[in-house]
Amino acid sequence: MNITFTSLEKKHFPVMLDEVILTCAHVKEDQLVIDCTFGGGGYSKALLKLPNIKVVALDRDKSVTSRAKQLEKDFPKKFNFYNEKFSNLDKVIKKENKPDIIIFDLGLSTFQLQDYSRGFSFKSKEKIDMQMGLSKISAEKVINTLDENNLKLIIKILGEEQEAGKIARNIIKARATKKIDTVTELVRIIETSKKKNYNKKINVCTKTFQALRIFTNKETTELIEGLIKASQLIKFGGKIIVISFHSIEDKIVKYYFTNYSSNKSNPSRYMPTESNQKNSFFEKYKNNFLTPSPEELIKNPASRSAKLRKAVRTKQEFVYPKEFIEKFKKYIEIENDTL
Ligand SMILES: C[S@@+](CC[C@H](N)C(=O)[O-])C[C@H]1O[C@@H](n2cnc3c(N)ncnc32)[C@H](O)[C@@H]1O
């Protein structure tokens, strides 16, 4: 099959592709893989080259559709795409068989980041939109309507930004004179709010932008619901693979895989179990994860914060993991109750 690539696609390096493909290549015949985050289609395209694998891909971003439709034409019996959020995995899987492998490659794609009209990058001079797709609000609405306390909370908790208070105060001050429309205006506000001796390794705007993006797209709620649905829907013996890029995502994945694996009998010793049943959805999981190889880091420095975790589903019947929700309630509440 002759697959064609655009120039941006040539610059797009799917993170830890070899590690993902190696995990999938071990599967037996006629396997179904769900690529929950199609993006540039790097994983899907590579998987479709393997024999006996059918791929179903999802992405919340409509702009990936033409790329996905082309793959549907190239592999009519092996590939289907749905413009859907992975928190709705059950809707998609109802139309398909039970999957053997479910992959989540979290966050933004190169295509989203480099499309400055979407306002994800602090290099953009355009509108502060930040909607990944199927989102209900824009970041522009968030910074122009939320009160100071809520803005501070979002920037502090979802961005882990120590100077959240000052940034929130300066956003309120600036918008009292004029609505904040562009990324340039927001960048200026953040730069004047931050102390001069900031950590030079990361851009001063990184944490605030992360917070606004996560909030706008309810990303932690999506991850929590996506993981729960994946473990409910996957075949016994199937694998869930997650590639995360920041500490909040990784904390959630690590907790879920560790505390619902057969090496733990109770998700937390401080919390009673919701039933007498031991919640062991996954085989033994001892906080093991992979990171990009030195060669990949040279080729694609943007992969430096990636962590790949995978867990294998046991035969235990699914029991709704209430403790998991309880543990990360803080994020769910901020994303869902603030506006
Ligand atoms: C890092 S990129 C994936 C790159 C892809 N693995 C590749 O090889 O090209 C993440 C993609 O996931 C999508 N995404 C993020 N959150 C999502 C969600 N909750 N549901 C569906 N898609 C999501 C984004 O729109 C983006 O296109």
The ligand as a MOL file (V3000), in Angstrom:
LIG
                    3D

  0  0  0     0  0            999 V3000
M  V30 BEGIN CTAB
M  V30 COUNTS 27 29 0 0 0
M  V30 BEGIN ATOM
M  V30 1 C -0.1750 13.3320 20.8440 0
M  V30 2 S -1.4250 13.3620 19.6380 0 CHG=1
M  V30 3 C -1.4380 11.7160 19.0500 0
M  V30 4 C -0.4050 11.4470 18.0090 0
M  V30 5 C -0.5660 10.0720 17.3700 0
M  V30 6 N -0.2710 9.0030 18.2950 0
M  V30 7 C 0.2900 9.9130 16.1480 0
M  V30 8 O 0.9960 8.9010 16.0500 0
M  V30 9 O 0.2610 10.7600 15.2720 0 CHG=-1
M  V30 10 C -2.8820 13.4130 20.5970 0
M  V30 11 C -4.1720 13.4580 19.8000 0
M  V30 12 O -5.1900 13.0370 20.7080 0
M  V30 13 C -6.3350 13.8090 20.5410 0
M  V30 14 N -7.0460 13.7900 21.8090 0
M  V30 15 C -6.6880 14.3750 22.9710 0
M  V30 16 N -7.5970 14.1380 23.9240 0
M  V30 17 C -8.5450 13.3610 23.3480 0
M  V30 18 C -9.7670 12.7810 23.8430 0
M  V30 19 N -10.1670 12.9790 25.0980 0
M  V30 20 N -10.4940 12.0430 22.9830 0
M  V30 21 C -10.0960 11.8510 21.6890 0
M  V30 22 N -8.9800 12.3910 21.1880 0
M  V30 23 C -8.2000 13.1320 21.9980 0
M  V30 24 C -5.8190 15.1700 20.1550 0
M  V30 25 O -6.8160 15.8750 19.4420 0
M  V30 26 C -4.5940 14.8240 19.3250 0
M  V30 27 O -4.9170 14.7900 17.9600 0
M  V30 END ATOM
M  V30 BEGIN BOND
M  V30 1 1 1 2
M  V30 2 1 2 3
M  V30 3 1 2 10
M  V30 4 1 3 4
M  V30 5 1 4 5
M  V30 6 1 5 6
M  V30 7 1 5 7
M  V30 8 2 7 8
M  V30 9 1 7 9
M  V30 10 1 10 11
M  V30 11 1 11 12
M  V30 12 1 11 26
M  V30 13 1 12 13
M  V30 14 1 13 14
M  V30 15 1 13 24
M  V30 16 1 14 15
M  V30 17 1 14 23
M  V30 18 2 15 16
M  V30 19 1 16 17
M  V30 20 1 17 18
M  V30 21 2 17 23
M  V30 22 1 18 19
M  V30 23 2 18 20
M  V30 24 1 20 21
M  V30 25 2 21 22
M  V30 26 1 22 23
M  V30 27 1 24 25
M  V30 28 1 24 26
M  V30 29 1 26 27
M  V30 END BOND
M  V30 END CTAB
M  END
